[in-house]
């Protein structure tokens, strides 16, 4: 190992704690979101807007409370998503 840089030299090994190594490596892999990925906010909002009418149209196959709980959870999910940072390049 090179004392100046702390990097392994060819043929040498270094014991590495995997968590800090991953924490260091992952940000370098982040890419901005692209056309293949979109935030979940838009489809969640669309689904939430039709949830109750779809339930009415389906002859109310379950209790209204379940639909209300689902609508609430969809809203929470949509508002909890942060920036999309892992993506696939469109190249």
C-alpha positions in Angstrom: 0.0 0.0 0.0 1.2 3.5 -0.8 1.6 5.4 2.4 1.2 8.8 0.7 -2.2 8.1 -1.0 -3.6 5.2 1.1 -4.4 3.3 -2.1 -3.6 -0.3 -2.8 -0.7 -1.0 -5.0 -0.8 -3.8 -7.5 -0.6 -7.2 -5.7 -1.4 -5.8 -2.3 -4.7 -6.0 -0.3 -6.4 -3.7 2.1 -9.1 -4.6 4.6 -12.1 -2.3 3.9 -15.2 -1.7 6.0 -17.9 -2.2 3.4 -20.4 0.5 4.7 -18.1 3.5 4.4 -16.8 2.1 1.1 -20.4 2.0 -0.3 -21.2 5.4 1.1 -18.2 6.8 -0.8 -18.9 4.9 -4.0 -22.7 5.4 -4.4 -22.7 9.2 -4.9 -20.3 8.7 -7.8 -22.8 6.4 -9.5 -25.7 8.9 -9.2 -27.0 10.2 -12.5 -29.7 12.7 -13.1 -33.1 11.2 -13.9 -33.9 10.9 -17.5 -36.8 10.0 -19.8 -36.9 6.4 -18.6 -37.8 7.5 -15.0 -40.3 9.9 -13.7 -41.3 10.9 -10.2 -44.2 8.8 -8.8 -46.1 12.0 -7.8 -47.9 12.3 -11.2 -49.2 8.8 -11.5 -50.0 8.6 -7.8 -52.0 11.9 -8.2 -53.8 10.5 -11.3 -54.7 7.3 -9.5 -55.8 9.0 -6.4 -58.1 11.2 -8.4 -60.0 8.2 -9.9 -59.8 5.8 -6.9 -63.2 6.7 -5.4 -65.0 6.8 -8.8 -63.4 3.4 -9.8 -64.6 2.0 -6.5 -68.2 3.2 -7.2 -68.1 1.8 -10.7 -66.9 -1.6 -9.4 -70.1 -2.1 -7.4 -68.2 -1.3 -4.2 -66.3 -4.6 -3.9 -64.7 -3.6 -0.6 -65.4 -1.3 2.3 -65.2 2.4 1.8 -62.7 2.7 4.6 -60.2 0.6 2.7 -60.5 3.0 -0.3 -60.1 6.0 2.0 -57.0 4.4 3.6 -55.6 3.6 0.1 -56.2 7.2 -1.1 -54.4 8.6 2.0 -51.4 6.3 1.6 -51.1 7.2 -2.1 -51.0 10.8 -1.1 -48.3 10.1 1.5 -46.3 8.1 -1.0 -46.4 10.8 -3.6 -45.3 13.5 -1.2 -42.4 11.4 0.3 -40.4 10.8 -2.8 -37.2 12.8 -3.1 -35.1 13.6 -6.1 -34.5 10.6 -8.5 -30.8 10.1 -8.5 -30.2 6.6 -9.8 -31.1 6.2 -13.5 -30.1 4.6 -16.7 -28.5 6.6 -19.4 -30.6 6.8 -22.6 -27.5 6.3 -24.8 
